[in-house]
Amino acid sequence: MRLATLRRGRRGHTLSGVVGVARLDRRTANLTGRLAAGDIAIIDHVDLDRTSAEALVACRAAAVVNASPSVSGRYPNLGPEVLVAAGIPLVDRVGQEIFAAVRDGATIRLDGDTLYLGDTTVATGIRQTPESVAEAMEAAKEGLSSQLEAFAADTVAFMRRERALLLDGDGVPETRTELSGRHVVVVVRGFDDRRDLAALRPYIREYRPVLLGVDGGADILLDAGYRPDLVVGELTQVSDRALRCGAEVVARALPGDHGGALDRVRDLGVPALAFPSTGSSEDLALLLADVRGAALIVGVGTHATLTEFLDRGREVMASTFLTRLRIGGKLVDAKAVRQLYRSRISGGALLLLVLAAVVAVAAALAVSAAGDPLVTQLTEAWHRVVSWVGGLIR
């Protein structure tokens, strides 16, 4: 990535570093929705996850400044490695004061580990390099055992809170979209989401599954040329374009939230259903498909391995783990479908079949005396067609 530099100083001096427009938000998912190429992202994200980092890379951020530690040491998270591998400068631990010192839209300069507003130093942090990230990741592996112990306690607590939902499907809304007996493709903004969705195109064309976008996954479907049948999730993470695309909308709401989760769609004039739960948007979408009788659920961008679970953050691991236990073998990762699925009849095979039939008929006519008049008629008909087409062209 080519990074902008400031070449003119007050006395003709060249100022080094990366220059860009500051874009600030404590929630990285919100920030990437308005981040333009060349902007400097200022975030507050402890243990930056891979999905958020990939979104920052996709936005072509010039640099990322994190008020919090990008690797806290609790577990080996994957985001910092993604950023430094893409050549995007990452400076973290600059402190919460950065949100008061820099206004959104201001032009700032990042030089090494220091952030400048004009000639004034506004923050200093730790500049991450591939070596420092690798060292931090190695040290973070030592925290896995304590994280797993805490995860076990979180799982028990979540089971107690959401027992009725997990066991009986209580609270799952009734949707207009028919799911019973159908395949459902659940698209989440996650690992290899766009590539896996593109690889599923023949499968989607043949089976016509229900397309369900989770949070930003709805925009991934739209970008790929599909219209979601359902949009599920926290509506602050869903674009206006996705909410207005005609899909049925199901809003994640915390228990006891009396309609607050639906405020945004009310402002847009879009009808929506509330799904009260403390689970993650991804897990609510999977539970909705399962409870409403989906025959098969294909996950695009969903999380499957222990590393991916940890990278999401411990607070949603219990929800993810118990949801997977409930759904069982009905959930298939898109990568598996991509490797195992083959179209029943490919276009090439069909063409070969037609050609073989034509050759067989031609051979039969050539060796048959009764075929001579038919061959003559076919030849004359062919010449008439050629002459007619030629007349149209002239």
Contacts in CASP RR format, 6 or more apart in sequence:
PFRMAT RR
TARGET T0000
AUTHOR 0000-0000-0000
METHOD contacts of the structure
MODEL  1
MRLATLRRGRRGHTLSGVVGVARLDRRTANLTGRLAAGDIAIIDHVDLDR
TSAEALVACRAAAVVNASPSVSGRYPNLGPEVLVAAGIPLVDRVGQEIFA
AVRDGATIRLDGDTLYLGDTTVATGIRQTPESVAEAMEAAKEGLSSQLEA
FAADTVAFMRRERALLLDGDGVPETRTELSGRHVVVVVRGFDDRRDLAAL
RPYIREYRPVLLGVDGGADILLDAGYRPDLVVGELTQVSDRALRCGAEVV
ARALPGDHGGALDRVRDLGVPALAFPSTGSSEDLALLLADVRGAALIVGV
GTHATLTEFLDRGREVMASTFLTRLRIGGKLVDAKAVRQLYRSRISGGAL
LLLVLAAVVAVAAALAVSAAGDPLVTQLTEAWHRVVSWVGGLIR
1 60 0 8 1.000
1 62 0 8 1.000
1 86 0 8 1.000
1 87 0 8 1.000
1 88 0 8 1.000
3 17 0 8 1.000
3 18 0 8 1.000
3 62 0 8 1.000
3 63 0 8 1.000
3 89 0 8 1.000
4 18 0 8 1.000
4 19 0 8 1.000
4 20 0 8 1.000
4 38 0 8 1.000
4 62 0 8 1.000
5 15 0 8 1.000
5 16 0 8 1.000
5 17 0 8 1.000
5 18 0 8 1.000
5 19 0 8 1.000
6 14 0 8 1.000
6 15 0 8 1.000
6 16 0 8 1.000
6 17 0 8 1.000
6 19 0 8 1.000
6 109 0 8 1.000
7 14 0 8 1.000
7 15 0 8 1.000
8 14 0 8 1.000
8 15 0 8 1.000
9 15 0 8 1.000
10 119 0 8 1.000
15 109 0 8 1.000
15 111 0 8 1.000
16 111 0 8 1.000
17 109 0 8 1.000
17 110 0 8 1.000
17 111 0 8 1.000
17 112 0 8 1.000
18 40 0 8 1.000
18 62 0 8 1.000
18 63 0 8 1.000
18 89 0 8 1.000
18 109 0 8 1.000
18 110 0 8 1.000
18 111 0 8 1.000
19 62 0 8 1.000
19 107 0 8 1.000
19 108 0 8 1.000
19 109 0 8 1.000
19 110 0 8 1.000
20 38 0 8 1.000
20 39 0 8 1.000
20 40 0 8 1.000
20 62 0 8 1.000
20 63 0 8 1.000
20 107 0 8 1.000
20 108 0 8 1.000
20 109 0 8 1.000
21 36 0 8 1.000
21 38 0 8 1.000
21 39 0 8 1.000
21 40 0 8 1.000
21 105 0 8 1.000
21 106 0 8 1.000
21 107 0 8 1.000
21 108 0 8 1.000
22 39 0 8 1.000
22 40 0 8 1.000
22 42 0 8 1.000
22 102 0 8 1.000
22 103 0 8 1.000
22 104 0 8 1.000
22 105 0 8 1.000
22 106 0 8 1.000
22 107 0 8 1.000
22 108 0 8 1.000
23 31 0 8 1.000
23 34 0 8 1.000
23 35 0 8 1.000
23 36 0 8 1.000
23 39 0 8 1.000
23 40 0 8 1.000
23 41 0 8 1.000
23 42 0 8 1.000
23 104 0 8 1.000
23 105 0 8 1.000
24 31 0 8 1.000
24 42 0 8 1.000
24 43 0 8 1.000
24 98 0 8 1.000
24 99 0 8 1.000
24 102 0 8 1.000
24 103 0 8 1.000
24 104 0 8 1.000
25 31 0 8 1.000
25 42 0 8 1.000
25 43 0 8 1.000
26 43 0 8 1.000
26 44 0 8 1.000
26 99 0 8 1.000
28 41 0 8 1.000
28 43 0 8 1.000
28 45 0 8 1.000
28 48 0 8 1.000
28 52 0 8 1.000
28 55 0 8 1.000
28 56 0 8 1.000
29 52 0 8 1.000
29 55 0 8 1.000
29 215 0 8 1.000
29 237 0 8 1.000
30 236 0 8 1.000
30 237 0 8 1.000
31 41 0 8 1.000
31 43 0 8 1.000
32 41 0 8 1.000
32 52 0 8 1.000
32 55 0 8 1.000
32 56 0 8 1.000
32 58 0 8 1.000
32 59 0 8 1.000
33 59 0 8 1.000
33 239 0 8 1.000
35 41 0 8 1.000
35 56 0 8 1.000
35 59 0 8 1.000
35 61 0 8 1.000
36 59 0 8 1.000
37 59 0 8 1.000
37 60 0 8 1.000
37 61 0 8 1.000
37 62 0 8 1.000
38 60 0 8 1.000
38 61 0 8 1.000
38 62 0 8 1.000
39 59 0 8 1.000
39 61 0 8 1.000
39 62 0 8 1.000
40 61 0 8 1.000
40 62 0 8 1.000
40 63 0 8 1.000
40 64 0 8 1.000
40 65 0 8 1.000
40 108 0 8 1.000
40 110 0 8 1.000
41 56 0 8 1.000
41 59 0 8 1.000
41 61 0 8 1.000
41 63 0 8 1.000
41 64 0 8 1.000
41 65 0 8 1.000
42 65 0 8 1.000
42 66 0 8 1.000
42 67 0 8 1.000
42 98 0 8 1.000
42 99 0 8 1.000
42 102 0 8 1.000
43 64 0 8 1.000
43 65 0 8 1.000
43 66 0 8 1.000
43 67 0 8 1.000
44 66 0 8 1.000
44 67 0 8 1.000
44 68 0 8 1.000
44 96 0 8 1.000
44 99 0 8 1.000
45 52 0 8 1.000
45 66 0 8 1.000
45 68 0 8 1.000
45 70 0 8 1.000
46 68 0 8 1.000
46 69 0 8 1.000
46 72 0 8 1.000
47 69 0 8 1.000
47 70 0 8 1.000
47 71 0 8 1.000
47 72 0 8 1.000
47 73 0 8 1.000
47 74 0 8 1.000
47 75 0 8 1.000
47 77 0 8 1.000
47 313 0 8 1.000
48 66 0 8 1.000
48 70 0 8 1.000
48 71 0 8 1.000
48 77 0 8 1.000
48 79 0 8 1.000
48 80 0 8 1.000
48 83 0 8 1.000
49 77 0 8 1.000
49 78 0 8 1.000
49 79 0 8 1.000
49 311 0 8 1.000
49 312 0 8 1.000
49 313 0 8 1.000
50 77 0 8 1.000
50 78 0 8 1.000
50 79 0 8 1.000
50 82 0 8 1.000
50 190 0 8 1.000
50 191 0 8 1.000
50 311 0 8 1.000
51 189 0 8 1.000
51 190 0 8 1.000
51 191 0 8 1.000
51 311 0 8 1.000
52 79 0 8 1.000
53 78 0 8 1.000
53 79 0 8 1.000
53 80 0 8 1.000
53 81 0 8 1.000
53 82 0 8 1.000
53 83 0 8 1.000
54 79 0 8 1.000
54 82 0 8 1.000
54 190 0 8 1.000
55 189 0 8 1.000
56 64 0 8 1.000
56 83 0 8 1.000
56 88 0 8 1.000
57 82 0 8 1.000
57 83 0 8 1.000
57 86 0 8 1.000
57 88 0 8 1.000
61 88 0 8 1.000
62 88 0 8 1.000
62 89 0 8 1.000
63 88 0 8 1.000
63 89 0 8 1.000
63 90 0 8 1.000
63 91 0 8 1.000
63 110 0 8 1.000
64 83 0 8 1.000
64 88 0 8 1.000
64 89 0 8 1.000
64 90 0 8 1.000
64 91 0 8 1.000
65 91 0 8 1.000
65 92 0 8 1.000
65 94 0 8 1.000
65 98 0 8 1.000
65 110 0 8 1.000
65 115 0 8 1.000
65 123 0 8 1.000
66 90 0 8 1.000
66 91 0 8 1.000
66 92 0 8 1.000
66 93 0 8 1.000
66 94 0 8 1.000
67 92 0 8 1.000
67 93 0 8 1.000
67 94 0 8 1.000
67 95 0 8 1.000
67 96 0 8 1.000
67 98 0 8 1.000
67 99 0 8 1.000
68 92 0 8 1.000
68 93 0 8 1.000
68 95 0 8 1.000
69 92 0 8 1.000
69 93 0 8 1.000
70 77 0 8 1.000
70 79 0 8 1.000
70 80 0 8 1.000
70 90 0 8 1.000
70 92 0 8 1.000
70 128 0 8 1.000
71 77 0 8 1.000
71 80 0 8 1.000
71 133 0 8 1.000
71 136 0 8 1.000
71 137 0 8 1.000
71 140 0 8 1.000
72 140 0 8 1.000
73 136 0 8 1.000
73 139 0 8 1.000
73 140 0 8 1.000
73 143 0 8 1.000
74 140 0 8 1.000
74 143 0 8 1.000
74 146 0 8 1.000
74 147 0 8 1.000
74 314 0 8 1.000
75 140 0 8 1.000
75 141 0 8 1.000
75 143 0 8 1.000
75 144 0 8 1.000
75 147 0 8 1.000
75 310 0 8 1.000
75 314 0 8 1.000
76 137 0 8 1.000
76 138 0 8 1.000
76 140 0 8 1.000
76 141 0 8 1.000
76 144 0 8 1.000
76 307 0 8 1.000
76 310 0 8 1.000
77 140 0 8 1.000
77 310 0 8 1.000
77 311 0 8 1.000
78 307 0 8 1.000
78 311 0 8 1.000
79 311 0 8 1.000
80 90 0 8 1.000
80 92 0 8 1.000
80 128 0 8 1.000
80 133 0 8 1.000
80 136 0 8 1.000
81 130 0 8 1.000
81 133 0 8 1.000
81 134 0 8 1.000
81 137 0 8 1.000
83 90 0 8 1.000
83 128 0 8 1.000
84 90 0 8 1.000
84 128 0 8 1.000
84 129 0 8 1.000
84 130 0 8 1.000
84 133 0 8 1.000
85 130 0 8 1.000
89 110 0 8 1.000
89 112 0 8 1.000
89 127 0 8 1.000
90 127 0 8 1.000
90 128 0 8 1.000
91 110 0 8 1.000
91 112 0 8 1.000
91 113 0 8 1.000
91 115 0 8 1.000
91 125 0 8 1.000
91 126 0 8 1.000
91 127 0 8 1.000
91 128 0 8 1.000
92 125 0 8 1.000
92 126 0 8 1.000
92 128 0 8 1.000
93 125 0 8 1.000
93 126 0 8 1.000
94 115 0 8 1.000
94 123 0 8 1.000
94 124 0 8 1.000
94 125 0 8 1.000
95 123 0 8 1.000
95 125 0 8 1.000
97 123 0 8 1.000
98 115 0 8 1.000
98 122 0 8 1.000
98 123 0 8 1.000
101 117 0 8 1.000
101 122 0 8 1.000
101 123 0 8 1.000
102 108 0 8 1.000
102 115 0 8 1.000
102 117 0 8 1.000
102 122 0 8 1.000
102 123 0 8 1.000
106 117 0 8 1.000
107 118 0 8 1.000
108 115 0 8 1.000
108 116 0 8 1.000
108 117 0 8 1.000
108 118 0 8 1.000
108 122 0 8 1.000
109 115 0 8 1.000
109 116 0 8 1.000
109 118 0 8 1.000
110 116 0 8 1.000
112 127 0 8 1.000
113 124 0 8 1.000
113 125 0 8 1.000
113 126 0 8 1.000
113 127 0 8 1.000
114 121 0 8 1.000
114 123 0 8 1.000
114 124 0 8 1.000
114 125 0 8 1.000
115 121 0 8 1.000
115 122 0 8 1.000
115 123 0 8 1.000
115 124 0 8 1.000
116 122 0 8 1.000
126 132 0 8 1.000
144 310 0 8 1.000
147 310 0 8 1.000
147 314 0 8 1.000
150 314 0 8 1.000
151 314 0 8 1.000
151 317 0 8 1.000
151 318 0 8 1.000
151 321 0 8 1.000
154 314 0 8 1.000
154 315 0 8 1.000
154 317 0 8 1.000
154 318 0 8 1.000
155 317 0 8 1.000
155 318 0 8 1.000
155 321 0 8 1.000
155 322 0 8 1.000
157 318 0 8 1.000
158 278 0 8 1.000
158 279 0 8 1.000
158 318 0 8 1.000
158 319 0 8 1.000
158 322 0 8 1.000
159 166 0 8 1.000
159 318 0 8 1.000
159 322 0 8 1.000
161 278 0 8 1.000
162 277 0 8 1.000
162 278 0 8 1.000
162 279 0 8 1.000
162 319 0 8 1.000
162 322 0 8 1.000
164 170 0 8 1.000
164 171 0 8 1.000
165 171 0 8 1.000
165 172 0 8 1.000
165 277 0 8 1.000
165 287 0 8 1.000
166 287 0 8 1.000
166 322 0 8 1.000
166 323 0 8 1.000
166 326 0 8 1.000
169 287 0 8 1.000
169 291 0 8 1.000
171 275 0 8 1.000
171 276 0 8 1.000
171 277 0 8 1.000
172 275 0 8 1.000
172 287 0 8 1.000
172 288 0 8 1.000
172 291 0 8 1.000
172 292 0 8 1.000
173 250 0 8 1.000
173 273 0 8 1.000
173 274 0 8 1.000
173 275 0 8 1.000
173 288 0 8 1.000
174 273 0 8 1.000
175 230 0 8 1.000
175 248 0 8 1.000
175 250 0 8 1.000
175 273 0 8 1.000
175 288 0 8 1.000
175 292 0 8 1.000
176 248 0 8 1.000
177 210 0 8 1.000
177 229 0 8 1.000
177 230 0 8 1.000
177 248 0 8 1.000
178 210 0 8 1.000
179 210 0 8 1.000
179 288 0 8 1.000
179 289 0 8 1.000
179 292 0 8 1.000
179 293 0 8 1.000
179 294 0 8 1.000
180 292 0 8 1.000
180 293 0 8 1.000
180 294 0 8 1.000
181 293 0 8 1.000
181 294 0 8 1.000
181 295 0 8 1.000
182 209 0 8 1.000
182 210 0 8 1.000
182 294 0 8 1.000
182 295 0 8 1.000
183 207 0 8 1.000
183 209 0 8 1.000
183 210 0 8 1.000
183 294 0 8 1.000
183 295 0 8 1.000
183 296 0 8 1.000
183 297 0 8 1.000
183 298 0 8 1.000
184 209 0 8 1.000
184 210 0 8 1.000
184 212 0 8 1.000
184 289 0 8 1.000
184 294 0 8 1.000
184 296 0 8 1.000
184 297 0 8 1.000
184 298 0 8 1.000
185 200 0 8 1.000
185 204 0 8 1.000
185 209 0 8 1.000
185 210 0 8 1.000
185 211 0 8 1.000
185 212 0 8 1.000
185 298 0 8 1.000
185 299 0 8 1.000
185 300 0 8 1.000
185 334 0 8 1.000
186 212 0 8 1.000
186 213 0 8 1.000
186 214 0 8 1.000
186 282 0 8 1.000
186 285 0 8 1.000
186 286 0 8 1.000
186 289 0 8 1.000
186 297 0 8 1.000
186 298 0 8 1.000
186 299 0 8 1.000
186 300 0 8 1.000
186 302 0 8 1.000
187 193 0 8 1.000
187 197 0 8 1.000
187 211 0 8 1.000
187 212 0 8 1.000
187 213 0 8 1.000
187 214 0 8 1.000
187 217 0 8 1.000
187 218 0 8 1.000
187 220 0 8 1.000
187 221 0 8 1.000
187 228 0 8 1.000
187 299 0 8 1.000
187 300 0 8 1.000
187 301 0 8 1.000
188 213 0 8 1.000
188 214 0 8 1.000
188 215 0 8 1.000
188 216 0 8 1.000
188 217 0 8 1.000
188 282 0 8 1.000
188 285 0 8 1.000
188 299 0 8 1.000
188 300 0 8 1.000
188 301 0 8 1.000
188 302 0 8 1.000
189 214 0 8 1.000
189 215 0 8 1.000
189 216 0 8 1.000
189 217 0 8 1.000
189 220 0 8 1.000
189 301 0 8 1.000
190 301 0 8 1.000
190 302 0 8 1.000
190 303 0 8 1.000
191 301 0 8 1.000
191 303 0 8 1.000
191 308 0 8 1.000
192 301 0 8 1.000
192 335 0 8 1.000
193 217 0 8 1.000
193 220 0 8 1.000
193 300 0 8 1.000
193 301 0 8 1.000
194 220 0 8 1.000
194 223 0 8 1.000
194 224 0 8 1.000
196 300 0 8 1.000
196 301 0 8 1.000
196 334 0 8 1.000
196 335 0 8 1.000
196 338 0 8 1.000
197 220 0 8 1.000
197 221 0 8 1.000
197 224 0 8 1.000
197 300 0 8 1.000
197 334 0 8 1.000
198 224 0 8 1.000
199 334 0 8 1.000
199 338 0 8 1.000
200 298 0 8 1.000
200 300 0 8 1.000
200 334 0 8 1.000
200 337 0 8 1.000
200 338 0 8 1.000
200 341 0 8 1.000
202 341 0 8 1.000
202 343 0 8 1.000
203 209 0 8 1.000
203 298 0 8 1.000
203 337 0 8 1.000
203 341 0 8 1.000
204 211 0 8 1.000
204 226 0 8 1.000
206 343 0 8 1.000
206 344 0 8 1.000
209 298 0 8 1.000
210 229 0 8 1.000
210 230 0 8 1.000
210 289 0 8 1.000
210 294 0 8 1.000
211 221 0 8 1.000
211 226 0 8 1.000
211 227 0 8 1.000
211 228 0 8 1.000
211 229 0 8 1.000
211 230 0 8 1.000
212 228 0 8 1.000
212 229 0 8 1.000
212 230 0 8 1.000
212 231 0 8 1.000
212 232 0 8 1.000
212 285 0 8 1.000
212 288 0 8 1.000
212 289 0 8 1.000
213 220 0 8 1.000
213 221 0 8 1.000
213 228 0 8 1.000
213 230 0 8 1.000
213 231 0 8 1.000
213 232 0 8 1.000
213 242 0 8 1.000
213 247 0 8 1.000
213 285 0 8 1.000
214 231 0 8 1.000
214 232 0 8 1.000
214 233 0 8 1.000
214 281 0 8 1.000
214 282 0 8 1.000
214 285 0 8 1.000
215 233 0 8 1.000
215 234 0 8 1.000
215 237 0 8 1.000
215 238 0 8 1.000
215 281 0 8 1.000
215 282 0 8 1.000
216 237 0 8 1.000
216 238 0 8 1.000
216 239 0 8 1.000
216 242 0 8 1.000
217 242 0 8 1.000
218 228 0 8 1.000
218 231 0 8 1.000
218 238 0 8 1.000
218 239 0 8 1.000
218 242 0 8 1.000
218 245 0 8 1.000
218 247 0 8 1.000
219 238 0 8 1.000
219 239 0 8 1.000
219 241 0 8 1.000
219 242 0 8 1.000
220 300 0 8 1.000
221 227 0 8 1.000
221 228 0 8 1.000
222 228 0 8 1.000
222 241 0 8 1.000
222 242 0 8 1.000
222 245 0 8 1.000
227 245 0 8 1.000
227 246 0 8 1.000
227 247 0 8 1.000
228 242 0 8 1.000
228 245 0 8 1.000
228 247 0 8 1.000
229 247 0 8 1.000
229 248 0 8 1.000
230 247 0 8 1.000
230 248 0 8 1.000
230 249 0 8 1.000
230 250 0 8 1.000
230 285 0 8 1.000
230 288 0 8 1.000
231 238 0 8 1.000
231 242 0 8 1.000
231 243 0 8 1.000
231 245 0 8 1.000
231 247 0 8 1.000
231 248 0 8 1.000
231 249 0 8 1.000
231 250 0 8 1.000
232 249 0 8 1.000
232 250 0 8 1.000
232 252 0 8 1.000
232 275 0 8 1.000
232 281 0 8 1.000
232 284 0 8 1.000
232 285 0 8 1.000
232 288 0 8 1.000
233 250 0 8 1.000
233 251 0 8 1.000
233 252 0 8 1.000
233 275 0 8 1.000
233 281 0 8 1.000
233 284 0 8 1.000
233 285 0 8 1.000
234 251 0 8 1.000
234 252 0 8 1.000
234 261 0 8 1.000
234 281 0 8 1.000
235 243 0 8 1.000
235 249 0 8 1.000
235 251 0 8 1.000
235 252 0 8 1.000
235 261 0 8 1.000
235 262 0 8 1.000
235 264 0 8 1.000
235 265 0 8 1.000
235 272 0 8 1.000
236 264 0 8 1.000
237 281 0 8 1.000
240 268 0 8 1.000
243 249 0 8 1.000
243 264 0 8 1.000
243 265 0 8 1.000
243 268 0 8 1.000
243 270 0 8 1.000
244 268 0 8 1.000
244 270 0 8 1.000
248 273 0 8 1.000
249 265 0 8 1.000
249 270 0 8 1.000
249 271 0 8 1.000
249 272 0 8 1.000
249 273 0 8 1.000
250 272 0 8 1.000
250 273 0 8 1.000
250 274 0 8 1.000
250 275 0 8 1.000
250 284 0 8 1.000
250 288 0 8 1.000
251 261 0 8 1.000
251 262 0 8 1.000
251 265 0 8 1.000
251 272 0 8 1.000
251 273 0 8 1.000
251 274 0 8 1.000
251 275 0 8 1.000
252 261 0 8 1.000
252 275 0 8 1.000
252 277 0 8 1.000
252 279 0 8 1.000
252 281 0 8 1.000
252 284 0 8 1.000
253 259 0 8 1.000
253 260 0 8 1.000
253 261 0 8 1.000
253 262 0 8 1.000
253 274 0 8 1.000
253 275 0 8 1.000
253 276 0 8 1.000
253 277 0 8 1.000
254 261 0 8 1.000
254 276 0 8 1.000
254 277 0 8 1.000
254 278 0 8 1.000
255 276 0 8 1.000
255 277 0 8 1.000
255 278 0 8 1.000
256 276 0 8 1.000
257 274 0 8 1.000
257 276 0 8 1.000
259 274 0 8 1.000
261 274 0 8 1.000
262 272 0 8 1.000
262 274 0 8 1.000
265 271 0 8 1.000
265 272 0 8 1.000
275 284 0 8 1.000
275 288 0 8 1.000
277 284 0 8 1.000
278 319 0 8 1.000
279 316 0 8 1.000
279 319 0 8 1.000
280 312 0 8 1.000
280 316 0 8 1.000
280 319 0 8 1.000
280 320 0 8 1.000
282 302 0 8 1.000
282 303 0 8 1.000
282 320 0 8 1.000
283 316 0 8 1.000
283 319 0 8 1.000
283 320 0 8 1.000
283 323 0 8 1.000
286 297 0 8 1.000
286 302 0 8 1.000
286 323 0 8 1.000
286 327 0 8 1.000
286 331 0 8 1.000
287 323 0 8 1.000
287 326 0 8 1.000
287 327 0 8 1.000
289 297 0 8 1.000
290 297 0 8 1.000
290 326 0 8 1.000
290 327 0 8 1.000
290 330 0 8 1.000
294 330 0 8 1.000
295 330 0 8 1.000
296 330 0 8 1.000
296 332 0 8 1.000
297 327 0 8 1.000
297 330 0 8 1.000
297 331 0 8 1.000
297 332 0 8 1.000
298 332 0 8 1.000
298 333 0 8 1.000
298 334 0 8 1.000
298 337 0 8 1.000
299 331 0 8 1.000
299 332 0 8 1.000
299 333 0 8 1.000
299 334 0 8 1.000
300 334 0 8 1.000
301 334 0 8 1.000
302 331 0 8 1.000
302 333 0 8 1.000
303 309 0 8 1.000
303 311 0 8 1.000
303 312 0 8 1.000
303 320 0 8 1.000
304 333 0 8 1.000
309 317 0 8 1.000
309 320 0 8 1.000
309 321 0 8 1.000
310 317 0 8 1.000
312 320 0 8 1.000
324 331 0 8 1.000
365 371 0 8 1.000
365 374 0 8 1.000
365 375 0 8 1.000
366 375 0 8 1.000
END
